[in-house]
Structure formats: structure tokens, C-alpha cells
Amino acid sequence: MFAGFSGSPGAQAAIDFFRSPSSLRELQKRFRQQGYAKFPPAYQVIVRCGVDMETAINAVYENHVVLDSVPVIE
């Protein structure tokens, strides 16, 4: 799930980050350093982006957190 305002540079940056093989390899490396053999079931990632004319021009990893439990949405 991606959080952000529709059409916002932040939402675009998040999608760009997760579409980038090199960004995902770096994220997976960070998870492995925490002891995860693969991507955890639930996590949040914060990406920072530069903006030009309301368009994200990059997406850079800032931080992440692995969630212990996932709420059930009914």
C-alpha cells in the first residue's frame, strides 16, 4: 500500500522507489542486516525526493521500520 496524496510528488517518489531494482536491492540489503532472509511481511519505508514543478525528480531511501503485527481490515 502506498500512502500519499493522489498526484503528489511524494506518492510518485514512493512508486518510483519501488519500481527501481537498485533501490529494492538496497532495501533488501538493509533487511538482511537486520536478520531477515527475505522481505518482512509488513514494513514502512520513508523516501525523500527532490521536486521540480510539482514532479518528483528522484526518490532516496530515508528510513524504514518493520511492523510486528499487521492490522486486519474487514
mmCIF file as gemmi writes it, N, C-alpha and C atoms, coordinates in Angstrom:
data_model
loop_
_atom_site.group_PDB
_atom_site.id
_atom_site.type_symbol
_atom_site.label_atom_id
_atom_site.label_alt_id
_atom_site.label_comp_id
_atom_site.label_asym_id
_atom_site.label_entity_id
_atom_site.label_seq_id
_atom_site.pdbx_PDB_ins_code
_atom_site.Cartn_x
_atom_site.Cartn_y
_atom_site.Cartn_z
_atom_site.occupancy
_atom_site.B_iso_or_equiv
_atom_site.pdbx_formal_charge
_atom_site.auth_seq_id
_atom_site.auth_asym_id
_atom_site.pdbx_PDB_model_num
ATOM 1 N N . MET Axp A 1 ? 0.853 -1.156 0 1 0 ? 1 A 1
ATOM 2 C CA . MET Axp A 1 ? 0 0 0 1 0 ? 1 A 1
ATOM 3 C C . MET Axp A 1 ? 0.908 1.23 0 1 0 ? 1 A 1
ATOM 4 N N . PHE Axp A 2 ? 0.578 2.192 -0.82 1 0 ? 2 A 1
ATOM 5 C CA . PHE Axp A 2 ? 1.313 3.448 -0.871 1 0 ? 2 A 1
ATOM 6 C C . PHE Axp A 2 ? 0.458 4.526 -0.231 1 0 ? 2 A 1
ATOM 7 N N . ALA Axp A 3 ? 1.068 5.325 0.635 1 0 ? 3 A 1
ATOM 8 C CA . ALA Axp A 3 ? 0.337 6.413 1.27 1 0 ? 3 A 1
ATOM 9 C C . ALA Axp A 3 ? 0.834 7.731 0.702 1 0 ? 3 A 1
ATOM 10 N N . GLY Axp A 4 ? -0.085 8.627 0.492 1 0 ? 4 A 1
ATOM 11 C CA . GLY Axp A 4 ? 0.252 9.947 -0.029 1 0 ? 4 A 1
ATOM 12 C C . GLY Axp A 4 ? -0.952 10.517 -0.738 1 0 ? 4 A 1
ATOM 13 N N . PHE Axp A 5 ? -0.87 11.753 -1.058 1 0 ? 5 A 1
ATOM 14 C CA . PHE Axp A 5 ? -1.963 12.4 -1.782 1 0 ? 5 A 1
ATOM 15 C C . PHE Axp A 5 ? -1.869 12.049 -3.257 1 0 ? 5 A 1
ATOM 16 N N . SER Axp A 6 ? -2.981 11.737 -3.849 1 0 ? 6 A 1
ATOM 17 C CA . SER Axp A 6 ? -3.023 11.387 -5.258 1 0 ? 6 A 1
ATOM 18 C C . SER Axp A 6 ? -2.408 12.509 -6.102 1 0 ? 6 A 1
ATOM 19 N N . GLY Axp A 7 ? -1.478 12.138 -6.946 1 0 ? 7 A 1
ATOM 20 C CA . GLY Axp A 7 ? -0.84 13.118 -7.813 1 0 ? 7 A 1
ATOM 21 C C . GLY Axp A 7 ? 0.265 13.92 -7.145 1 0 ? 7 A 1
ATOM 22 N N . SER Axp A 8 ? 0.585 13.608 -5.885 1 0 ? 8 A 1
ATOM 23 C CA . SER Axp A 8 ? 1.616 14.376 -5.189 1 0 ? 8 A 1
ATOM 24 C C . SER Axp A 8 ? 3.009 13.855 -5.542 1 0 ? 8 A 1
ATOM 25 N N . PRO Axp A 9 ? 4.012 14.714 -5.448 1 0 ? 9 A 1
ATOM 26 C CA . PRO Axp A 9 ? 5.381 14.269 -5.715 1 0 ? 9 A 1
ATOM 27 C C . PRO Axp A 9 ? 5.823 13.159 -4.755 1 0 ? 9 A 1
ATOM 28 N N . GLY Axp A 10 ? 5.358 13.186 -3.508 1 0 ? 10 A 1
ATOM 29 C CA . GLY Axp A 10 ? 5.74 12.157 -2.537 1 0 ? 10 A 1
ATOM 30 C C . GLY Axp A 10 ? 5.23 10.786 -2.935 1 0 ? 10 A 1
ATOM 31 N N . ALA Axp A 11 ? 3.991 10.715 -3.365 1 0 ? 11 A 1
ATOM 32 C CA . ALA Axp A 11 ? 3.429 9.432 -3.808 1 0 ? 11 A 1
ATOM 33 C C . ALA Axp A 11 ? 4.167 8.94 -5.049 1 0 ? 11 A 1
ATOM 34 N N . GLN Axp A 12 ? 4.458 9.843 -5.963 1 0 ? 12 A 1
ATOM 35 C CA . GLN Axp A 12 ? 5.212 9.484 -7.174 1 0 ? 12 A 1
ATOM 36 C C . GLN Axp A 12 ? 6.591 8.951 -6.796 1 0 ? 12 A 1
ATOM 37 N N . ALA Axp A 13 ? 7.254 9.607 -5.846 1 0 ? 13 A 1
ATOM 38 C CA . ALA Axp A 13 ? 8.588 9.178 -5.427 1 0 ? 13 A 1
ATOM 39 C C . ALA Axp A 13 ? 8.538 7.775 -4.817 1 0 ? 13 A 1
ATOM 40 N N . ALA Axp A 14 ? 7.52 7.494 -4.008 1 0 ? 14 A 1
ATOM 41 C CA . ALA Axp A 14 ? 7.387 6.164 -3.409 1 0 ? 14 A 1
ATOM 42 C C . ALA Axp A 14 ? 7.233 5.101 -4.483 1 0 ? 14 A 1
ATOM 43 N N . ILE Axp A 15 ? 6.395 5.363 -5.454 1 0 ? 15 A 1
ATOM 44 C CA . ILE Axp A 15 ? 6.197 4.401 -6.542 1 0 ? 15 A 1
ATOM 45 C C . ILE Axp A 15 ? 7.484 4.232 -7.345 1 0 ? 15 A 1
ATOM 46 N N . ASP Axp A 16 ? 8.163 5.325 -7.64 1 0 ? 16 A 1
ATOM 47 C CA . ASP Axp A 16 ? 9.426 5.252 -8.374 1 0 ? 16 A 1
ATOM 48 C C . ASP Axp A 16 ? 10.463 4.432 -7.607 1 0 ? 16 A 1
ATOM 49 N N . PHE Axp A 17 ? 10.518 4.624 -6.291 1 0 ? 17 A 1
ATOM 50 C CA . PHE Axp A 17 ? 11.458 3.877 -5.449 1 0 ? 17 A 1
ATOM 51 C C . PHE Axp A 17 ? 11.203 2.382 -5.582 1 0 ? 17 A 1
ATOM 52 N N . PHE Axp A 18 ? 9.942 1.969 -5.482 1 0 ? 18 A 1
ATOM 53 C CA . PHE Axp A 18 ? 9.618 0.542 -5.514 1 0 ? 18 A 1
ATOM 54 C C . PHE Axp A 18 ? 9.645 -0.041 -6.928 1 0 ? 18 A 1
ATOM 55 N N . ARG Axp A 19 ? 9.74 0.79 -7.928 1 0 ? 19 A 1
ATOM 56 C CA . ARG Axp A 19 ? 9.902 0.31 -9.311 1 0 ? 19 A 1
ATOM 57 C C . ARG Axp A 19 ? 11.374 0.182 -9.685 1 0 ? 19 A 1
ATOM 58 N N . SER Axp A 20 ? 12.255 0.638 -8.833 1 0 ? 20 A 1
ATOM 59 C CA . SER Axp A 20 ? 13.686 0.642 -9.118 1 0 ? 20 A 1
ATOM 60 C C . SER Axp A 20 ? 14.355 -0.627 -8.576 1 0 ? 20 A 1
ATOM 61 N N . PRO Axp A 21 ? 14.883 -1.483 -9.456 1 0 ? 21 A 1
ATOM 62 C CA . PRO Axp A 21 ? 15.58 -2.682 -8.979 1 0 ? 21 A 1
ATOM 63 C C . PRO Axp A 21 ? 16.735 -2.37 -8.022 1 0 ? 21 A 1
ATOM 64 N N . SER Axp A 22 ? 17.497 -1.318 -8.299 1 0 ? 22 A 1
ATOM 65 C CA . SER Axp A 22 ? 18.624 -0.994 -7.416 1 0 ? 22 A 1
ATOM 66 C C . SER Axp A 22 ? 18.145 -0.519 -6.045 1 0 ? 22 A 1
ATOM 67 N N . SER Axp A 23 ? 17.046 0.223 -5.997 1 0 ? 23 A 1
ATOM 68 C CA . SER Axp A 23 ? 16.504 0.654 -4.705 1 0 ? 23 A 1
ATOM 69 C C . SER Axp A 23 ? 16.005 -0.539 -3.899 1 0 ? 23 A 1
ATOM 70 N N . LEU Axp A 24 ? 15.359 -1.487 -4.568 1 0 ? 24 A 1
ATOM 71 C CA . LEU Axp A 24 ? 14.864 -2.672 -3.867 1 0 ? 24 A 1
ATOM 72 C C . LEU Axp A 24 ? 16.006 -3.565 -3.397 1 0 ? 24 A 1
ATOM 73 N N . ARG Axp A 25 ? 17.079 -3.654 -4.177 1 0 ? 25 A 1
ATOM 74 C CA . ARG Axp A 25 ? 18.242 -4.423 -3.722 1 0 ? 25 A 1
ATOM 75 C C . ARG Axp A 25 ? 18.843 -3.792 -2.466 1 0 ? 25 A 1
ATOM 76 N N . GLU Axp A 26 ? 18.929 -2.459 -2.454 1 0 ? 26 A 1
ATOM 77 C CA . GLU Axp A 26 ? 19.472 -1.76 -1.279 1 0 ? 26 A 1
ATOM 78 C C . GLU Axp A 26 ? 18.565 -1.963 -0.063 1 0 ? 26 A 1
ATOM 79 N N . LEU Axp A 27 ? 17.258 -1.909 -0.27 1 0 ? 27 A 1
ATOM 80 C CA . LEU Axp A 27 ? 16.319 -2.129 0.835 1 0 ? 27 A 1
ATOM 81 C C . LEU Axp A 27 ? 16.445 -3.561 1.348 1 0 ? 27 A 1
ATOM 82 N N . GLN Axp A 28 ? 16.538 -4.53 0.449 1 0 ? 28 A 1
ATOM 83 C CA . GLN Axp A 28 ? 16.695 -5.924 0.852 1 0 ? 28 A 1
ATOM 84 C C . GLN Axp A 28 ? 17.998 -6.107 1.643 1 0 ? 28 A 1
ATOM 85 N N . LYS Axp A 29 ? 19.05 -5.427 1.238 1 0 ? 29 A 1
ATOM 86 C CA . LYS Axp A 29 ? 20.327 -5.474 1.968 1 0 ? 29 A 1
ATOM 87 C C . LYS Axp A 29 ? 20.145 -4.968 3.396 1 0 ? 29 A 1
ATOM 88 N N . ARG Axp A 30 ? 19.389 -3.906 3.548 1 0 ? 30 A 1
ATOM 89 C CA . ARG Axp A 30 ? 19.137 -3.368 4.882 1 0 ? 30 A 1
ATOM 90 C C . ARG Axp A 30 ? 18.352 -4.362 5.736 1 0 ? 30 A 1
ATOM 91 N N . PHE Axp A 31 ? 17.368 -5.032 5.14 1 0 ? 31 A 1
ATOM 92 C CA . PHE Axp A 31 ? 16.607 -6.045 5.87 1 0 ? 31 A 1
ATOM 93 C C . PHE Axp A 31 ? 17.514 -7.203 6.276 1 0 ? 31 A 1
ATOM 94 N N . ARG Axp A 32 ? 18.376 -7.628 5.383 1 0 ? 32 A 1
ATOM 95 C CA . ARG Axp A 32 ? 19.298 -8.725 5.709 1 0 ? 32 A 1
ATOM 96 C C . ARG Axp A 32 ? 20.213 -8.348 6.869 1 0 ? 32 A 1
ATOM 97 N N . GLN Axp A 33 ? 20.63 -7.081 6.919 1 0 ? 33 A 1
ATOM 98 C CA . GLN Axp A 33 ? 21.469 -6.628 8.032 1 0 ? 33 A 1
ATOM 99 C C . GLN Axp A 33 ? 20.716 -6.689 9.357 1 0 ? 33 A 1
ATOM 100 N N . GLN Axp A 34 ? 19.393 -6.664 9.29 1 0 ? 34 A 1
ATOM 101 C CA . GLN Axp A 34 ? 18.561 -6.793 10.495 1 0 ? 34 A 1
ATOM 102 C C . GLN Axp A 34 ? 18.214 -8.247 10.789 1 0 ? 34 A 1
ATOM 103 N N . GLY Axp A 35 ? 18.66 -9.177 9.954 1 0 ? 35 A 1
ATOM 104 C CA . GLY Axp A 35 ? 18.423 -10.589 10.207 1 0 ? 35 A 1
ATOM 105 C C . GLY Axp A 35 ? 17.272 -11.203 9.426 1 0 ? 35 A 1
ATOM 106 N N . TYR Axp A 36 ? 16.699 -10.482 8.479 1 0 ? 36 A 1
ATOM 107 C CA . TYR Axp A 36 ? 15.613 -11.01 7.657 1 0 ? 36 A 1
ATOM 108 C C . TYR Axp A 36 ? 16.206 -11.637 6.389 1 0 ? 36 A 1
ATOM 109 N N . ALA Axp A 37 ? 15.855 -12.889 6.123 1 0 ? 37 A 1
ATOM 110 C CA . ALA Axp A 37 ? 16.348 -13.571 4.931 1 0 ? 37 A 1
ATOM 111 C C . ALA Axp A 37 ? 15.636 -13.075 3.673 1 0 ? 37 A 1
ATOM 112 N N . LYS Axp A 38 ? 14.427 -12.585 3.833 1 0 ? 38 A 1
ATOM 113 C CA . LYS Axp A 38 ? 13.656 -12.042 2.712 1 0 ? 38 A 1
ATOM 114 C C . LYS Axp A 38 ? 12.89 -10.822 3.21 1 0 ? 38 A 1
ATOM 115 N N . PHE Axp A 39 ? 12.103 -10.225 2.341 1 0 ? 39 A 1
ATOM 116 C CA . PHE Axp A 39 ? 11.338 -9.055 2.761 1 0 ? 39 A 1
ATOM 117 C C . PHE Axp A 39 ? 10.361 -9.452 3.866 1 0 ? 39 A 1
ATOM 118 N N . PRO Axp A 40 ? 10.287 -8.681 4.95 1 0 ? 40 A 1
ATOM 119 C CA . PRO Axp A 40 ? 9.337 -8.992 6.019 1 0 ? 40 A 1
ATOM 120 C C . PRO Axp A 40 ? 7.894 -8.849 5.528 1 0 ? 40 A 1
ATOM 121 N N . PRO Axp A 41 ? 6.936 -9.469 6.231 1 0 ? 41 A 1
ATOM 122 C CA . PRO Axp A 41 ? 5.542 -9.401 5.805 1 0 ? 41 A 1
ATOM 123 C C . PRO Axp A 41 ? 4.967 -7.977 5.813 1 0 ? 41 A 1
ATOM 124 N N . ALA Axp A 42 ? 5.436 -7.143 6.727 1 0 ? 42 A 1
ATOM 125 C CA . ALA Axp A 42 ? 4.899 -5.774 6.821 1 0 ? 42 A 1
ATOM 126 C C . ALA Axp A 42 ? 6.004 -4.811 7.25 1 0 ? 42 A 1
ATOM 127 N N . TYR Axp A 43 ? 6.107 -3.723 6.513 1 0 ? 43 A 1
ATOM 128 C CA . TYR Axp A 43 ? 7.121 -2.716 6.826 1 0 ? 43 A 1
ATOM 129 C C . TYR Axp A 43 ? 6.69 -1.386 6.22 1 0 ? 43 A 1
ATOM 130 N N . GLN Axp A 44 ? 7.304 -0.324 6.719 1 0 ? 44 A 1
ATOM 131 C CA . GLN Axp A 44 ? 7.088 1.011 6.159 1 0 ? 44 A 1
ATOM 132 C C . GLN Axp A 44 ? 8.432 1.577 5.745 1 0 ? 44 A 1
ATOM 133 N N . VAL Axp A 45 ? 8.437 2.27 4.62 1 0 ? 45 A 1
ATOM 134 C CA . VAL Axp A 45 ? 9.657 2.902 4.121 1 0 ? 45 A 1
ATOM 135 C C . VAL Axp A 45 ? 9.372 4.383 3.903 1 0 ? 45 A 1
ATOM 136 N N . ILE Axp A 46 ? 10.298 5.212 4.334 1 0 ? 46 A 1
ATOM 137 C CA . ILE Axp A 46 ? 10.207 6.651 4.09 1 0 ? 46 A 1
ATOM 138 C C . ILE Axp A 46 ? 11.213 6.985 3.003 1 0 ? 46 A 1
ATOM 139 N N . VAL Axp A 47 ? 10.743 7.654 1.957 1 0 ? 47 A 1
ATOM 140 C CA . VAL Axp A 47 ? 11.641 8.129 0.909 1 0 ? 47 A 1
ATOM 141 C C . VAL Axp A 47 ? 11.574 9.651 0.85 1 0 ? 47 A 1
ATOM 142 N N . ARG Axp A 48 ? 12.698 10.231 0.524 1 0 ? 48 A 1
ATOM 143 C CA . ARG Axp A 48 ? 12.81 11.678 0.366 1 0 ? 48 A 1
ATOM 144 C C . ARG Axp A 48 ? 12.952 11.939 -1.12 1 0 ? 48 A 1
ATOM 145 N N . CYS Axp A 49 ? 12.413 13.054 -1.57 1 0 ? 49 A 1
ATOM 146 C CA . CYS Axp A 49 ? 12.534 13.348 -3.004 1 0 ? 49 A 1
ATOM 147 C C . CYS Axp A 49 ? 12.775 14.829 -3.226 1 0 ? 49 A 1
ATOM 148 N N . GLY Axp A 50 ? 13.47 15.106 -4.309 1 0 ? 50 A 1
ATOM 149 C CA . GLY Axp A 50 ? 13.571 16.466 -4.797 1 0 ? 50 A 1
ATOM 150 C C . GLY Axp A 50 ? 12.383 16.721 -5.714 1 0 ? 50 A 1
ATOM 151 N N . VAL Axp A 51 ? 11.966 17.961 -5.788 1 0 ? 51 A 1
ATOM 152 C CA . VAL Axp A 51 ? 10.78 18.294 -6.581 1 0 ? 51 A 1
ATOM 153 C C . VAL Axp A 51 ? 11.115 19.41 -7.556 1 0 ? 51 A 1
ATOM 154 N N . ASP Axp A 52 ? 10.625 19.249 -8.767 1 0 ? 52 A 1
ATOM 155 C CA . ASP Axp A 52 ? 10.739 20.287 -9.782 1 0 ? 52 A 1
ATOM 156 C C . ASP Axp A 52 ? 9.374 20.441 -10.432 1 0 ? 52 A 1
ATOM 157 N N . MET Axp A 53 ? 8.78 21.603 -10.267 1 0 ? 53 A 1
ATOM 158 C CA . MET Axp A 53 ? 7.475 21.875 -10.867 1 0 ? 53 A 1
ATOM 159 C C . MET Axp A 53 ? 6.431 20.825 -10.464 1 0 ? 53 A 1
ATOM 160 N N . GLU Axp A 54 ? 6.41 20.471 -9.186 1 0 ? 54 A 1
ATOM 161 C CA . GLU Axp A 54 ? 5.453 19.504 -8.621 1 0 ? 54 A 1
ATOM 162 C C . GLU Axp A 54 ? 5.628 18.085 -9.138 1 0 ? 54 A 1
ATOM 163 N N . THR Axp A 55 ? 6.827 17.769 -9.634 1 0 ? 55 A 1
ATOM 164 C CA . THR Axp A 55 ? 7.15 16.425 -10.092 1 0 ? 55 A 1
ATOM 165 C C . THR Axp A 55 ? 8.369 15.939 -9.321 1 0 ? 55 A 1
ATOM 166 N N . ALA Axp A 56 ? 8.286 14.719 -8.785 1 0 ? 56 A 1
ATOM 167 C CA . ALA Axp A 56 ? 9.439 14.15 -8.086 1 0 ? 56 A 1
ATOM 168 C C . ALA Axp A 56 ? 10.547 13.889 -9.1 1 0 ? 56 A 1
ATOM 169 N N . ILE Axp A 57 ? 11.755 14.347 -8.781 1 0 ? 57 A 1
ATOM 170 C CA . ILE Axp A 57 ? 12.868 14.136 -9.706 1 0 ? 57 A 1
ATOM 171 C C . ILE Axp A 57 ? 13.804 13.024 -9.23 1 0 ? 57 A 1
ATOM 172 N N . ASN Axp A 58 ? 13.596 12.542 -8.011 1 0 ? 58 A 1
ATOM 173 C CA . ASN Axp A 58 ? 14.365 11.415 -7.501 1 0 ? 58 A 1
ATOM 174 C C . ASN Axp A 58 ? 13.616 10.815 -6.31 1 0 ? 58 A 1
ATOM 175 N N . ALA Axp A 59 ? 14.054 9.662 -5.879 1 0 ? 59 A 1
ATOM 176 C CA . ALA Axp A 59 ? 13.487 9.012 -4.695 1 0 ? 59 A 1
ATOM 177 C C . ALA Axp A 59 ? 14.635 8.37 -3.945 1 0 ? 59 A 1
ATOM 178 N N . VAL Axp A 60 ? 14.903 8.862 -2.747 1 0 ? 60 A 1
ATOM 179 C CA . VAL Axp A 60 ? 16.051 8.422 -1.972 1 0 ? 60 A 1
ATOM 180 C C . VAL Axp A 60 ? 15.57 7.819 -0.66 1 0 ? 60 A 1
ATOM 181 N N . TYR Axp A 61 ? 16.069 6.628 -0.342 1 0 ? 61 A 1
ATOM 182 C CA . TYR Axp A 61 ? 15.754 5.978 0.928 1 0 ? 61 A 1
ATOM 183 C C . TYR Axp A 61 ? 16.107 6.909 2.084 1 0 ? 61 A 1
ATOM 184 N N . GLU Axp A 62 ? 15.213 7.007 3.049 1 0 ? 62 A 1
ATOM 185 C CA . GLU Axp A 62 ? 15.471 7.809 4.242 1 0 ? 62 A 1
ATOM 186 C C . GLU Axp A 62 ? 15.494 6.929 5.491 1 0 ? 62 A 1
ATOM 187 N N . ASN Axp A 63 ? 14.494 6.049 5.634 1 0 ? 63 A 1
ATOM 188 C CA . ASN Axp A 63 ? 14.402 5.203 6.817 1 0 ? 63 A 1
ATOM 189 C C . ASN Axp A 63 ? 13.353 4.127 6.575 1 0 ? 63 A 1
ATOM 190 N N . HIS Axp A 64 ? 13.336 3.129 7.445 1 0 ? 64 A 1
ATOM 191 C CA . HIS Axp A 64 ? 12.279 2.112 7.385 1 0 ? 64 A 1
ATOM 192 C C . HIS Axp A 64 ? 12.035 1.555 8.781 1 0 ? 64 A 1
ATOM 193 N N . VAL Axp A 65 ? 10.901 0.896 8.917 1 0 ? 65 A 1
ATOM 194 C CA . VAL Axp A 65 ? 10.577 0.198 10.154 1 0 ? 65 A 1
ATOM 195 C C . VAL Axp A 65 ? 9.828 -1.073 9.775 1 0 ? 65 A 1
ATOM 196 N N . VAL Axp A 66 ? 10.184 -2.173 10.444 1 0 ? 66 A 1
ATOM 197 C CA . VAL Axp A 66 ? 9.474 -3.432 10.259 1 0 ? 66 A 1
ATOM 198 C C . VAL Axp A 66 ? 8.351 -3.469 11.283 1 0 ? 66 A 1
ATOM 199 N N . LEU Axp A 67 ? 7.151 -3.755 10.827 1 0 ? 67 A 1
ATOM 200 C CA . LEU Axp A 67 ? 5.981 -3.796 11.702 1 0 ? 67 A 1
ATOM 201 C C . LEU Axp A 67 ? 5.837 -5.188 12.296 1 0 ? 67 A 1
ATOM 202 N N . ASP Axp A 68 ? 5.629 -5.24 13.606 1 0 ? 68 A 1
ATOM 203 C CA . ASP Axp A 68 ? 5.492 -6.524 14.289 1 0 ? 68 A 1
ATOM 204 C C . ASP Axp A 68 ? 4.186 -7.224 13.956 1 0 ? 68 A 1
ATOM 205 N N . SER Axp A 69 ? 3.137 -6.461 13.819 1 0 ? 69 A 1
ATOM 206 C CA . SER Axp A 69 ? 1.848 -7.067 13.523 1 0 ? 69 A 1
ATOM 207 C C . SER Axp A 69 ? 1.147 -6.242 12.451 1 0 ? 69 A 1
ATOM 208 N N . VAL Axp A 70 ? 0.298 -6.911 11.728 1 0 ? 70 A 1
ATOM 209 C CA . VAL Axp A 70 ? -0.426 -6.265 10.64 1 0 ? 70 A 1
ATOM 210 C C . VAL Axp A 70 ? -1.903 -6.216 11.027 1 0 ? 70 A 1
ATOM 211 N N . PRO Axp A 71 ? -2.506 -5.034 11.075 1 0 ? 71 A 1
ATOM 212 C CA . PRO Axp A 71 ? -3.934 -4.984 11.421 1 0 ? 71 A 1
ATOM 213 C C . PRO Axp A 71 ? -4.782 -5.624 10.318 1 0 ? 71 A 1
ATOM 214 N N . VAL Axp A 72 ? -5.821 -6.294 10.747 1 0 ? 72 A 1
ATOM 215 C CA . VAL Axp A 72 ? -6.737 -6.931 9.801 1 0 ? 72 A 1
ATOM 216 C C . VAL Axp A 72 ? -7.825 -5.937 9.473 1 0 ? 72 A 1
ATOM 217 N N . ILE Axp A 73 ? -8.021 -5.671 8.189 1 0 ? 73 A 1
ATOM 218 C CA . ILE Axp A 73 ? -9.069 -4.75 7.736 1 0 ? 73 A 1
ATOM 219 C C . ILE Axp A 73 ? -10.215 -5.599 7.212 1 0 ? 73 A 1
ATOM 220 N N . GLU Axp A 74 ? -11.358 -5.418 7.797 1 0 ? 74 A 1
ATOM 221 C CA . GLU Axp A 74 ? -12.533 -6.214 7.363 1 0 ? 74 A 1
ATOM 222 C C . GLU Axp A 74 ? -13.507 -5.37 6.597 1 0 ? 74 A 1
